[in-house]
Amino acid sequence: MATSTPTIKNRKARHEYHIEDTFEAGMVLKGTEVKSLRNGNASIAESFAYIQDGEVWLQNMYIKPYKMGSYANHDERRQRKLLLKKREIAELDKAVSRKGYTLVPLKIYFKKGYAKLLLGIAEGKQKHDKREDIKEKDIKRELNRKVKGSYKVNL
């Protein structure tokens, strides 16, 4: 019986930012952090990534302390190093150096037993962009309801 591992998503990211490109990064984690992640006890809502000395770091990601961990338990909001190739780091550095762009964590998932982070190059949205996205989402929802036939809409 295979157990499914949870996916931790940053749901606000796609609302707050235009995502231009994504990169898959490995993470340097401690054992209790991995166990807590497998239980789905983490949040990347307030976290962000930055580049320092040719390395990419993830700041402010919350991983709940593992309840069965003892003195070896981890600090819940410590900096975590992200593992990327030099070429990818150079590309990220070039993208972030443009005005208004930042690195936003989008999703944490497990791939072949390793914890991975989907990192996006993002540009902040203006208020009117957010309104347009909400309007488009509402229109799509109403059209889907009309096609399905469970909801009557006069368009």
Backbone as numpy.savetxt, mean C-alpha at the origin, in Angstrom:
# Nx Ny Nz CAx CAy CAz Cx Cy Cz
-4.82 -28.79 3.91 -5.66 -27.61 3.91 -4.77 -26.37 3.91
-4.83 -25.60 2.85 -4.02 -24.40 2.73 -4.79 -23.20 3.29
-4.11 -22.43 4.14 -4.75 -21.25 4.69 -4.38 -20.05 3.82
-5.33 -19.19 3.60 -5.06 -18.02 2.78 -4.43 -16.94 3.64
-3.44 -16.27 3.09 -2.80 -15.19 3.81 -3.50 -13.89 3.46
-3.68 -13.02 4.42 -4.43 -11.79 4.17 -3.63 -10.78 3.35
-4.35 -9.93 2.67 -3.77 -8.81 1.95 -4.15 -7.55 2.69
-3.15 -6.74 3.02 -3.39 -5.50 3.74 -3.31 -4.37 2.72
-4.38 -3.60 2.59 -4.45 -2.57 1.55 -4.50 -1.18 2.17
-4.00 -0.22 1.42 -4.10 1.19 1.77 -5.24 1.74 0.92
-6.45 1.72 1.45 -7.64 2.06 0.69 -7.71 3.56 0.35
-7.12 4.40 1.20 -7.17 5.84 0.97 -6.21 6.28 -0.13
-5.21 5.49 -0.43 -4.16 5.91 -1.36 -4.70 6.25 -2.74
-5.55 5.41 -3.28 -6.06 5.66 -4.64 -7.06 6.81 -4.67
-7.61 7.15 -3.51 -8.50 8.31 -3.43 -7.70 9.61 -3.31
-6.59 9.57 -2.59 -5.80 10.76 -2.31 -4.76 11.07 -3.40
-4.36 10.04 -4.19 -3.26 10.21 -5.14 -3.60 9.64 -6.52
-2.95 10.21 -7.55 -2.92 9.60 -8.89 -1.72 8.66 -8.87
-1.92 7.36 -9.05 -0.83 6.40 -9.04 -0.32 6.28 -10.48
0.95 6.61 -10.69 1.52 6.58 -12.04 2.19 5.26 -12.37
2.91 4.70 -11.40 3.64 3.45 -11.64 3.74 2.70 -10.32
3.88 1.39 -10.40 4.00 0.59 -9.18 5.24 -0.29 -9.25
5.79 -0.59 -8.08 6.94 -1.46 -7.94 6.67 -2.45 -6.82
7.17 -3.66 -6.99 7.05 -4.68 -5.94 8.36 -4.72 -5.18
8.28 -4.54 -3.86 9.48 -4.52 -3.03 9.37 -5.57 -1.94
10.48 -6.19 -1.63 10.56 -7.07 -0.48 10.74 -6.22 0.77
10.53 -6.82 1.93 10.68 -6.07 3.17 11.57 -6.84 4.12
12.41 -6.12 4.87 13.24 -6.73 5.90 12.42 -6.72 7.18
12.01 -7.91 7.62 11.14 -8.04 8.78 11.74 -8.99 9.81
11.30 -8.84 11.05 11.67 -9.77 12.11 10.63 -10.89 12.15
10.94 -11.96 12.82 10.07 -13.13 12.86 8.69 -12.85 13.42
8.63 -12.07 14.51 7.32 -11.78 15.10 6.50 -10.87 14.20
7.16 -10.03 13.39 6.44 -9.18 12.45 5.78 -10.02 11.36
6.49 -11.02 10.87 5.94 -11.89 9.83 4.73 -12.64 10.37
4.83 -13.15 11.58 3.71 -13.90 12.18 2.50 -12.99 12.37
2.74 -11.78 12.78 1.64 -10.84 12.97 1.01 -10.45 11.63
1.85 -10.28 10.60 1.34 -9.98 9.25 0.48 -11.12 8.72
0.91 -12.34 8.95 0.14 -13.51 8.49 -1.23 -13.57 9.15
-1.34 -13.00 10.35 -2.64 -12.93 11.02 -3.45 -11.72 10.56
-2.86 -10.85 9.74 -3.56 -9.68 9.22 -3.58 -8.51 10.17
-2.66 -8.48 11.12 -2.64 -7.42 12.13 -1.65 -6.32 11.76
-1.98 -5.55 10.73 -1.10 -4.46 10.31 -1.92 -3.38 9.62
-1.31 -2.21 9.49 -1.94 -1.09 8.81 -0.87 -0.27 8.10
-1.16 0.10 6.84 -0.26 0.97 6.10 -0.95 2.28 5.72
-2.02 2.62 6.42 -2.81 3.80 6.07 -2.02 5.10 6.26
-1.22 5.22 7.31 -0.48 6.45 7.57 0.98 6.35 7.14
1.37 5.28 6.50 2.78 5.08 6.21 3.20 5.73 4.90
4.50 5.91 4.75 5.09 6.49 3.55 6.49 5.93 3.38
7.00 6.04 2.17 8.34 5.55 1.87 9.21 6.72 1.45
10.51 6.59 1.70 11.46 7.62 1.28 12.79 6.96 0.93
13.61 7.70 0.19 14.91 7.20 -0.24 15.98 7.95 0.52
16.91 7.19 1.13 18.01 7.79 1.88 19.27 6.97 1.65
20.32 7.61 1.17 21.61 6.98 0.93 21.51 5.77 0.00
20.69 5.87 -1.03 20.57 4.79 -2.00 19.75 3.60 -1.51
19.02 3.76 -0.42 18.16 2.71 0.12 16.75 3.26 0.29
15.77 2.38 0.17 14.37 2.79 0.33 13.89 2.30 1.69
13.26 3.20 2.44 12.78 2.90 3.78 11.28 3.15 3.87
10.62 2.35 4.68 9.19 2.51 4.94 9.03 3.01 6.37
8.35 4.12 6.52 8.18 4.76 7.82 6.73 4.71 8.24
6.49 4.53 9.53 5.17 4.67 10.14 4.18 3.55 9.78
4.68 2.40 9.35 3.79 1.26 9.13 3.57 0.58 10.48
2.32 0.28 10.78 1.97 -0.32 12.06 1.81 -1.82 11.90
2.57 -2.58 12.68 2.39 -4.04 12.78 2.17 -4.33 14.27
1.00 -4.85 14.58 0.64 -5.15 15.96 1.63 -6.15 16.55
2.05 -5.96 17.81 2.96 -6.93 18.41 2.32 -8.32 18.45
3.13 -9.34 18.18 2.65 -10.71 18.14 2.35 -11.15 19.58
1.12 -11.65 19.80 0.70 -11.94 21.17 1.47 -13.09 21.81
2.00 -14.00 21.00 2.78 -15.11 21.55 4.28 -14.78 21.63
4.66 -13.59 21.16 6.06 -13.18 21.22 6.44 -12.80 22.64
7.69 -12.99 22.96 8.14 -12.68 24.32 9.03 -11.45 24.27
10.19 -11.52 24.88 11.12 -10.39 24.89 11.60 -10.07 23.47
11.45 -10.99 22.53 11.92 -10.80 21.15 10.89 -10.07 20.29
9.81 -9.60 20.89 8.78 -8.91 20.12 9.34 -7.61 19.52
8.73 -7.15 18.45 9.23 -6.01 17.68 8.60 -4.70 18.13
9.23 -3.60 17.75 8.65 -2.26 17.92 7.63 -2.07 16.82
6.42 -1.69 17.17 5.33 -1.71 16.19 5.44 -0.67 15.07
6.11 0.45 15.27 6.21 1.48 14.22 7.65 1.76 13.80
8.51 0.78 13.86 9.91 1.00 13.49 10.07 1.19 11.98
11.21 1.77 11.59 11.51 1.90 10.16 11.83 0.53 9.61
11.35 0.27 8.38 11.62 -1.02 7.75 12.25 -0.79 6.39
13.31 -1.53 6.12 14.03 -1.39 4.86 13.29 -2.15 3.77
13.20 -1.54 2.59 12.57 -2.18 1.44 13.66 -2.67 0.50
13.45 -3.83 -0.07 14.45 -4.46 -0.94 14.05 -4.28 -2.39
14.85 -3.51 -3.12 14.64 -3.25 -4.54 15.99 -3.33 -5.25
15.94 -3.50 -6.57 17.17 -3.50 -7.35 17.67 -2.06 -7.51
18.98 -1.91 -7.75 19.57 -0.58 -7.89 18.91 0.23 -9.00
18.61 -0.44 -10.09 17.96 0.22 -11.22 16.59 0.76 -10.80
15.83 -0.03 -10.03 14.52 0.40 -9.57 14.63 1.57 -8.59
15.62 1.53 -7.70 15.83 2.61 -6.75 16.17 3.90 -7.49
17.01 3.79 -8.53 17.36 4.97 -9.32 16.13 5.54 -10.01
15.28 4.67 -10.53 14.05 5.11 -11.19 13.10 5.79 -10.19
13.00 5.22 -8.99 12.16 5.83 -7.95 12.71 7.19 -7.54
14.03 7.28 -7.39 14.67 8.53 -6.98 14.42 9.62 -8.01
14.52 9.25 -9.28 14.28 10.20 -10.37 12.83 10.68 -10.36
11.89 9.77 -10.13 10.47 10.11 -10.12 10.11 10.99 -8.93
10.67 10.69 -7.77 10.33 11.43 -6.55 10.95 12.82 -6.57
12.04 13.00 -7.32 12.69 14.31 -7.37 11.83 15.34 -8.10
10.85 14.88 -8.90 9.92 15.81 -9.54 8.99 16.40 -8.48
8.57 17.62 -8.72 7.74 18.31 -7.73 6.36 17.66 -7.62
5.92 17.42 -6.38 4.59 16.90 -6.14 4.47 15.39 -6.14
5.56 14.67 -6.35 5.51 13.21 -6.40 6.06 12.61 -5.11
5.51 11.47 -4.73 5.91 10.80 -3.51 5.77 9.29 -3.68
6.30 8.54 -2.73 6.19 7.08 -2.73 5.11 6.68 -1.72
4.11 5.97 -2.20 2.97 5.59 -1.35 2.85 4.07 -1.33
2.83 3.45 -0.14 2.58 2.01 -0.07 1.11 1.73 -0.36
0.86 0.77 -1.26 -0.51 0.47 -1.68 -1.05 -0.82 -1.07
-0.19 -1.84 -0.96 -0.70 -3.14 -0.55 0.45 -4.00 -0.01
0.17 -4.82 0.99 1.11 -5.82 1.49 0.48 -7.18 1.26
1.27 -8.09 0.71 0.78 -9.43 0.42 1.94 -10.41 0.50
1.63 -11.69 0.49 2.65 -12.73 0.52 2.75 -13.37 -0.86
3.98 -13.56 -1.33 4.24 -14.17 -2.62 5.36 -15.19 -2.43
5.05 -16.45 -2.68 6.00 -17.55 -2.49 6.60 -17.54 -1.08
5.77 -17.20 -0.10 6.20 -17.23 1.29 6.87 -15.96 1.79
7.13 -15.01 0.90 7.80 -13.77 1.29 6.81 -12.61 1.32
6.96 -11.73 2.31 6.10 -10.55 2.40 6.57 -9.54 1.37
5.64 -9.05 0.57 5.93 -8.07 -0.47 5.09 -6.82 -0.24
5.62 -5.68 -0.68 4.93 -4.41 -0.59 4.80 -3.83 -1.98
3.59 -3.46 -2.37 3.36 -2.80 -3.65 3.49 -1.30 -3.39
4.50 -0.70 -4.01 4.85 0.69 -3.78 4.48 1.48 -5.03
3.80 2.60 -4.86 3.36 3.39 -6.00 4.03 4.75 -6.05
4.36 5.19 -7.27 4.81 6.56 -7.48 3.54 7.36 -7.69
3.32 8.34 -6.81 2.02 9.02 -6.79 2.16 10.53 -6.80
1.14 11.17 -7.37 1.03 12.61 -7.35 -0.28 12.94 -6.63
-0.24 13.89 -5.72 -1.42 14.23 -4.93 -2.55 14.77 -5.80
-3.78 14.41 -5.44 -4.96 14.89 -6.17 -5.45 16.19 -5.55
-6.03 17.02 -6.41 -6.70 18.23 -5.95 -8.12 17.85 -5.53
-8.80 18.74 -4.84 -10.14 18.46 -4.35 -11.12 18.17 -5.50
-11.00 18.93 -6.61 -11.92 18.72 -7.73 -11.67 17.37 -8.41
-10.43 16.88 -8.40 -10.14 15.56 -8.95 -10.83 14.47 -8.14
-10.83 14.63 -6.83 -11.48 13.65 -5.96 -12.99 13.62 -6.21
-13.56 14.81 -6.41 -15.00 14.89 -6.68 -15.35 14.20 -7.99
-14.51 14.40 -9.01 -14.75 13.75 -10.30 -14.68 12.23 -10.17
-13.73 11.73 -9.39 -13.61 10.28 -9.19 -14.86 9.72 -8.51
-15.36 10.43 -7.50 -16.56 9.98 -6.80 -17.76 9.99 -7.75
-17.84 11.02 -8.59 -18.94 11.12 -9.55 -18.88 9.96 -10.55
-17.70 9.66 -11.07 -17.54 8.53 -12.00 -17.91 7.21 -11.35
-17.51 7.03 -10.11 -17.81 5.79 -9.39 -19.32 5.63 -9.20
-20.01 6.73 -8.87 -21.47 6.69 -8.70 -22.17 6.36 -10.02
-21.70 6.94 -11.12 -22.30 6.66 -12.43 -22.12 5.20 -12.81
-20.92 4.66 -12.60 -20.66 3.25 -12.90 -21.55 2.34 -12.06
-21.69 2.68 -10.79 -22.52 1.87 -9.90 -23.97 1.86 -10.37
-24.49 3.02 -10.75 -25.88 3.10 -11.21 -26.07 2.35 -12.52
-25.10 2.46 -13.44 -25.20 1.72 -14.69 -25.17 0.21 -14.45
-24.32 -0.24 -13.56 -24.28 -1.67 -13.24 -25.59 -2.16 -12.64
-26.19 -1.33 -11.80 -27.48 -1.70 -11.21 -28.56 -1.78 -12.29
-28.53 -0.83 -13.23 -29.53 -0.81 -14.30 -29.37 -2.04 -15.20
-28.13 -2.38 -15.54 -27.86 -3.56 -16.38 -28.31 -4.82 -15.67
-28.03 -4.88 -14.39 -28.41 -6.06 -13.60 -29.93 -6.17 -13.47
-30.61 -5.03 -13.46 -32.05 -5.04 -13.42 -32.65 -4.99 -12.03
-31.82 -4.88 -11.00 -32.35 -4.88 -9.64 -32.67 -3.47 -9.14
-32.35 -2.48 -9.94 -32.53 -1.12 -9.49 -32.95 -0.28 -10.71
-33.98 0.52 -10.58 -34.48 1.34 -11.68 -33.91 2.75 -11.58
-33.24 3.20 -12.66 -32.67 4.54 -12.72 -33.10 5.19 -14.01
-33.57 6.43 -13.95 -33.92 7.18 -15.15 -32.75 8.06 -15.53
-32.00 7.63 -16.57 -30.84 8.41 -17.02 -31.16 9.21 -18.22
